[in-house]
Amino acid sequence: MQALYVILNRSDVVQDILVGLLKSGIKGATVYESHGLRELLPVDAPLDMPLFSRLTQFSEGKKVDNRTIMTVIEDKQLETTLSIVRNCLDQLTGDNSAFVFSVPVAFATTVSTSGRGNG
């Protein structure tokens, strides 16, 4: 299994990618707003300033359109998933880049609280 991360510079392709994942048999994914380092820090940021204060100071008021999709897939689904992402990005004009990577997953399961608290 692989945990696949797709970091998108544009949020307008998220739905298309998710639909493609569902059609290919991938049953779940998590999408969240994300921030890149270049977006948060100005070019002239002082290097001696602590990182967390920089992030707070420079992220206020900036429009963010980045999204990260995270999903756990079987190894055999990796190429199909990459094709879905590429096909969705190929339909765009302008900055249509994404950063995609995966990490091995040794274990994954769902945890349910059903049946708890009844007694």
C-alpha positions as CSV (number, residue, x, y, z in Angstrom):
1,M,0.0,0.0,0.0
2,Q,1.0,3.6,-0.6
3,A,-0.1,6.9,1.0
4,L,-0.3,9.1,-2.1
5,Y,-0.1,12.9,-1.8
6,V,-1.1,15.2,-4.6
7,I,-0.3,18.9,-3.9
8,L,-2.1,21.1,-6.4
9,N,-1.4,24.7,-7.2
10,R,-5.0,25.1,-8.4
11,S,-8.1,24.0,-6.6
12,D,-10.3,23.9,-9.7
13,V,-9.2,20.4,-10.6
14,V,-9.9,18.8,-7.2
15,Q,-13.4,17.6,-8.1
16,D,-12.2,16.2,-11.5
17,I,-9.4,14.3,-9.8
18,L,-11.7,12.9,-7.1
19,V,-14.3,11.8,-9.6
20,G,-11.5,10.0,-11.5
21,L,-10.3,8.3,-8.4
22,L,-13.8,7.1,-7.6
23,K,-14.3,5.8,-11.1
24,S,-11.0,3.9,-10.8
25,G,-12.0,2.1,-7.6
26,I,-10.3,4.3,-5.0
27,K,-12.9,4.7,-2.4
28,G,-11.7,7.5,-0.2
29,A,-9.4,10.5,0.0
30,T,-8.9,13.5,2.2
31,V,-8.6,17.0,0.7
32,Y,-7.2,20.0,2.6
33,E,-6.1,23.5,2.0
34,S,-2.3,23.8,2.0
35,H,0.4,26.4,1.9
36,G,3.7,26.3,0.2
37,L,6.8,27.9,1.7
38,R,7.2,30.3,-1.2
39,E,3.6,31.5,-0.7
40,L,4.1,32.2,3.0
41,L,7.5,33.9,3.0
42,P,8.5,37.0,1.0
43,V,11.7,37.0,-0.9
44,D,13.3,39.5,1.4
45,A,12.3,37.7,4.7
46,P,15.1,38.0,7.3
47,L,16.9,34.7,7.7
48,D,17.4,35.2,11.5
49,M,13.6,35.5,12.1
50,P,12.1,32.4,13.8
51,L,10.2,30.3,11.3
52,F,6.9,30.2,13.1
53,S,6.7,34.0,13.5
54,R,7.4,34.3,9.8
55,L,4.6,32.0,9.0
56,T,2.1,33.8,11.1
57,Q,3.3,37.3,10.0
58,F,3.3,36.7,6.3
59,S,0.4,34.3,5.8
60,E,-2.2,36.8,7.0
61,G,-4.4,38.2,4.2
62,K,-3.0,36.1,1.4
63,K,-5.3,34.2,-1.0
64,V,-4.6,30.5,-0.9
65,D,-5.8,28.3,-3.8
66,N,-3.6,25.2,-3.1
67,R,-5.1,21.9,-2.1
68,T,-3.6,18.6,-1.1
69,I,-5.3,15.3,-1.8
70,M,-4.2,12.4,0.4
71,T,-5.3,8.8,-0.2
72,V,-4.2,5.3,0.6
73,I,-4.0,3.1,-2.5
74,E,-2.8,-0.4,-3.4
75,D,0.6,-0.4,-5.1
76,K,-1.0,-1.6,-8.4
77,Q,-3.2,1.6,-8.4
78,L,-0.3,4.0,-8.5
79,E,0.1,4.4,-12.3
80,T,-3.6,4.7,-12.8
81,T,-3.8,7.4,-10.1
82,L,-0.9,9.3,-11.7
83,S,-2.6,9.1,-15.1
84,I,-5.8,10.6,-13.6
85,V,-3.9,13.5,-12.1
86,R,-2.0,14.1,-15.3
87,N,-5.1,14.0,-17.5
88,C,-6.9,16.5,-15.2
89,L,-4.0,18.9,-15.3
90,D,-3.5,18.6,-19.0
91,Q,-6.9,20.2,-19.5
92,L,-5.9,23.4,-17.8
93,T,-4.2,26.5,-19.1
94,G,-1.7,28.5,-17.2
95,D,0.0,27.2,-14.1
96,N,-1.2,23.7,-13.8
97,S,1.6,22.1,-11.8
98,A,1.3,19.6,-9.0
99,F,3.8,17.8,-6.8
100,V,3.0,14.1,-6.3
101,F,4.7,11.7,-4.0
102,S,3.9,8.5,-2.1
103,V,5.2,6.8,1.0
104,P,4.8,3.1,1.9
105,V,2.1,2.2,4.3
106,A,2.6,-0.9,6.5
107,F,-0.8,-0.8,8.0
108,A,-4.2,0.9,7.4
109,T,-7.6,0.3,8.8
110,T,-10.8,2.1,9.8
111,V,-11.7,2.6,13.4
112,S,-15.3,2.6,14.4
113,T,-16.9,3.7,17.7
114,S,-20.1,1.9,17.0
115,G,-21.2,-0.2,19.9
116,R,-19.4,1.9,22.4
117,G,-21.0,4.0,25.1
118,N,-24.0,1.7,25.4
119,G,-23.2,0.3,28.6
